[in-house]
Amino acid sequence: MTAAARQLLQEVADHGGMVRLEDGNLRLAAPQPLPESLRARLRQRKAEIVRLLGTPVAPQPVRPPPPSFDAIFDEFGLDPLLDEDRAQAVRMWMGLPARGPPD
């Protein structure tokens, strides 16, 4: 059961340790020796933990960075030296309504 393996890995982390997979073998690192009961449970579920750690994690989609202010100014033909133009350009780029003149 994967939940039990995850729980064991969390217990190791709670003790400040870490379990990693290296060439098909588990490697345990901790600042202090782990309790023998925890080490025994790790040995019992070794195959399950190896499968869990060996499962590739799907990469998260990478969002492209937003265009620079310069690109926005070029797109809308604005003078980058004017702060209000900059604010309006950002509002338009974000799809927000343009703000009217100050009261």
C-alpha positions in Angstrom: 0.0 0.0 0.0 1.5 3.3 -1.1 0.0 5.3 1.7 1.9 3.3 4.3 5.2 3.9 2.3 4.4 7.6 2.1 3.7 7.6 5.9 7.1 6.0 6.6 8.9 8.6 4.4 7.1 11.3 6.3 8.2 9.8 9.6 11.8 9.8 8.5 11.4 13.4 7.4 9.9 14.3 10.8 13.1 12.9 12.4 15.1 15.2 10.0 16.1 12.4 7.7 15.7 11.6 4.1 15.4 8.4 2.0 16.6 8.4 -1.6 16.9 5.8 -4.3 20.4 5.2 -5.6 21.0 2.5 -8.2 17.9 0.6 -7.1 19.0 0.7 -3.4 17.5 2.8 -0.6 19.9 5.3 1.0 19.0 6.7 4.4 20.5 9.9 5.8 19.6 11.4 9.1 21.3 13.7 11.6 20.8 11.2 14.4 20.1 7.4 14.3 16.4 6.7 13.7 14.4 4.6 16.1 14.9 0.9 15.5 11.1 0.4 15.2 11.1 2.9 12.3 14.1 1.2 10.6 12.4 -2.2 10.9 9.3 -0.8 9.2 11.4 0.7 6.5 13.0 -2.8 5.9 9.6 -4.4 5.8 8.3 -2.0 3.1 11.5 -1.6 1.2 10.2 -2.9 -2.1 7.2 -0.6 -1.9 9.3 2.4 -1.1 11.7 1.6 -4.0 8.7 1.5 -6.3 7.4 4.7 -4.9 10.7 6.6 -5.2 11.3 5.1 -8.6 8.1 6.4 -10.0 8.8 9.3 -12.3 7.1 12.5 -11.4 5.2 14.2 -14.3 6.8 17.5 -15.0 4.7 20.5 -14.3 3.9 22.7 -17.3 6.2 25.7 -17.5 4.5 29.0 -18.1 6.4 31.5 -20.2 7.4 34.7 -18.4 5.1 37.6 -19.1 6.4 40.0 -21.7 8.5 42.9 -20.5 7.2 46.3 -20.0 9.2 47.3 -23.1 7.3 44.7 -25.2 4.0 46.1 -23.9 5.0 49.6 -24.8 6.1 48.6 -28.2 2.8 46.7 -28.8 0.7 49.7 -27.8 3.0 52.4 -29.2 3.4 54.1 -25.8 6.1 56.3 -24.4 7.9 54.3 -21.7 8.9 57.5 -19.8 5.3 58.3 -18.8 4.2 56.4 -15.7 0.4 56.7 -16.4 1.0 55.3 -19.9 2.8 52.4 -18.3 0.0 51.7 -15.8 -2.6 51.9 -18.6 -0.5 49.5 -20.8 -0.3 47.0 -18.0 -4.1 47.3 -17.3 -4.8 46.7 -21.0 -2.3 43.8 -21.3 -4.0 42.2 -18.2 -7.4 42.6 -19.7 -8.5 45.1 -17.0 -10.6 48.2 -17.9 -8.6 51.3 -18.5 -8.7 53.9 -15.7 -10.1 57.3 -16.4 -8.3 60.6 -15.6 -7.8 61.2 -11.9 -10.7 63.0 -10.1 
